[in-house]
Amino acid sequence: MDYMRFQLGDQLTHEQCAYFEEFGFIHFSNFIRAEAVEMMIRASQEVQHRWLLERVEKVNGVPIKYGTDLDGSKIVQRFAFINQHHPVLDELVKDPRFKILLGLAGPGARLGESEKDGMVFNHYVNGPGSNFTQMGWHVDGLRDVFYGRRLSPMLNVGIHLSNLTPENGGLRVIPGTHKQGLYNLLFRKVHFLSNRPDPQEVAIVPKAGDLTIHDGRLWHRVAKSGVQGEASRRRVIYIPIIEGRYEPKNENSPTQFYQRFAGLVK
């Protein structure tokens, strides 16, 4: 199944809001320019260099995921709160266009730059030593269920830094499942352990600089690249849009129970 792509203007259109409401995801082309993409990749490499030297294990209680690059060198494959560790990425969260996107979540929504895992930078590569090539089916709202809370609305904003084809793997969503009941949210699939393609899934196929948003209640996964080596490399930034109680994290924040699932991502 193919899907529509949009351009983000100075406000959301009725068509864009209706599309997101129906399917639970939306794709905006050309959100940032090629030079900005390169700046963000360089910024992540600078943070990586510093964290490797300092042997950083957690940031604000969130475990950092390390792996091995194609040349055998150690790399960071999942950064948490990276916006707090480089001015280029901190500047990104100040982009006024994010205020436009808040309208998809409703009144009172905010960008979660200091909540959840903050700005997450994922670096996937499919090689012999990689610890981060895919992520099984899940819904992001599961963490609220674990703690007996009402399922809070949360959207995941993705800023894509790589040109992808379906063969490169990447985000897969099951459109419309953000409207499912609690039973299907919990038991439609085995969270994180199930990686099988779904007949109803849609492959999100971005170009570098594109932006996507998906509802946290939507069933989604990250598919493993069907190619290996340099062609499999992909980078994407995620930052949440949140409603509800304000819960910032800091250097004294504990590691949460659900974060133990990080070890299931290979």
N, C-alpha and C positions, 0 to 999 in steps of 0.2 A: 504494500500500500504506500503510495506517495502521499504527501501532505502539503499544505499551503505554507508559503514563507511570506513574511511581511517586512515592511520598512517602518522603523519607529520614528514618528514625527514629534511634534511638540505636545501631543496629547494622544491618548489611546482612542482608537476609533470604535464605533459600535460593532463593526465587523470583527475587530480584533478581540474585544471583550466577549462577544458571543462565541467565537471560535474557542477561546480558552475555557469558557464555561462549559462548553459541550465536550471537549476532548481532554481537558486537563493539562495541556501543554501548548506552547506557541514558540515559533522560531522567527527571530528578527535578523535579517541579513545586514552585514556591513556596520556593525555597532562601533567597532574601533578600526583604525587604519593599520596598514602593515607595519609602519614604523613603531606604533604603540605595541603591537604584538611582540616585536623584537625587544623592545624595552622591558616588557614584563618577563620575557624568558630570561633576559640577562639579569634582571632583578632576582629572579628565583635562583639563578646560579650563584649569585653573590651571597644570598642567604644560606644556600646549601654549603658553600665553602666555609662560612662562619660556623654553622651548626656542626659540621663534621669536625672542625678543629676543637669546638667546645664540647663535643660528644653529647649534644642535646638529645634527651630521651622523650621529654614531654614538654608541651607548651600549654600553660593554663590547665594542666591536668589531662590534656589530650595526647595520647601516644603518637609519636612521629614514626612513620613507616619508612624504613631504609631498604635498599636493594642493591643490586649489582648491575652496572651498565654493560654495554656490549663489549667494552674493552677491559672489563674486569674491575673497574674502579667502583668505589662505593658511592651511591647517590641517595638523595632523599626522593622517595616516590610519593609520599603524601605529607604535605606541609599543613599544619593547622595554624590559624591566626597569623598567616604570613603577612597580612596587611599591617600588623603591628611591628614588623621587623624590616621594612624597607619603605622609604618615602615614595617611590614610584607606585607601589601597590596601595599605600595609604591614600595617595592622591586619587586612585581609581574609585574608591568608595565615595569620594566627594563629587563624582560626576553627577550633575543635576538631573540627568535623564533617569537616574534610579528613582527619583521622586515621582516621575510619571508612572513607572512600573508598579509602584506601591498600590495604585488603584486596582490592580488585579486581585489584591488581597482584601481590600476594604478599608473602612475608616480605622485609624489608629495603627495601621501597619508601619513597620520600620525596617530598615536594613540591619541585619544582625551582625554587625562588624565586631562586636565584643561578646556575642552570645553563641550558644551551641558550640561549633568548632571555628567560629569566625570565618574569615576568608580561607578557604581550602584550595591549595594548588596541587593538582594530581598530575603526576608524570608517569605515564604508562610506557613500557617498552617490552616487547616479547622476545626475550633472549634466555639463554641457559640459566642465568643467575637472578632473573627478575623475581621479586616477591609481590608484584602488583601488575597483573595482566588482565584481571576481570573482577567483577563483583556480582554475586548471585542476586536473584529476585528479592526485592524487599520494598517496604514502604517506609518513608522517613518518620512517619508519626508513631512508629512502634515504640520509640523511647518514651513517649507520653504514657502509652499503655502500661509499660513496665512499672511506672511509678504511680499508677492508679489515678492519673490525671485525665481530665477531659481532653479529648483530642484537639489540640490547638491548631488553627490554620497555619501552615508554613509552606512557602514556595521556595524552590531552589532555582537560583539564577546561575546559569552557566555561561561563561565567556570562553569561547573556544579559540585556542591558539595554534591549531593544526588543521590542515586540509585533509578531510577524511572521505573515504568511499565506504560502502557497506562492508567491504572486505577488511577494512582496518578495525573492525569492531567498534566499540563505543556505546553510547547511550541507546537503550531500547526501552520503549514504553508500551503499555497496553492502554490505548485511549479509552477514556470514559470510566476507568476504574476508580477515579477519585470520588465517584458517587456511590461506591459500594457500601454495604452495611458492615457492621463491626465484625461479623463472622467471616466474611470474605476478606476483610482487611487482615484478619489474623491467620486464616487457614487456607486461603486460595492456593498458596504455595508455601513451601518450607523456606522461611526467611533465610537468606544468605547462602543456604546450601544448595538450592535448586538453580541450575544454570541453563537448563534446556530451553531452546527457542520455543516461543509460544505462537500458535497459529494466528493470533490476533495482534501480535506485537508489531510495532513500527520502529524502523531504524532511523534515528536522528542523524542526518548526514550534513554536518556543517562545513563551512569554509573558515579558514583562520580569520578572526575578527567578528564572527557571528555571535549572537546572543540567543540563548534559549531559556525558557522558564518552564518548569513542571511543578505541578501540585505535589506536595509531600505525601498525600494520600494515594497517589497514583502508583500502581505496581510498575517497577522499573528495575533494570539491571544494567550492568556494563559488560558488554560482550567482549570476549577475548579476540584479539586480532587474528585474522586468518593468514597473515603473513608474518614473517620473522625478520629480525634485523632492523636496520635503520628505517625501513619503510613502515615498521609497526609503531614508531615513536609517536606519541600524541600527548598533548598537554592541554589541560582545561582547568579553569578557575571556577569555583563555586562559592556563592555567598547566599545566605538565607534571607528571605523576607519573612518577618515574624509578626504575629499579633499576640495579645495577651500579656501576662506578667513579664516585666523586665527582669532578666536574670543574667547579668554580665558575669564573666569569668575573669579570674586573675591568677597570679602565680601560686596562690594557695588553694586553688580549686581542686577537689578530688577527682580521680579518674572514675567515670561513671560505669555502672554495670554493663550497659549495652555496648560500651567501647571494647569489651572483651571479644566481641565478634570481629574485630579488626584482624585477628589471626586467621580468620576463615577466608580472607581475601588473598588470592594467590595469582 
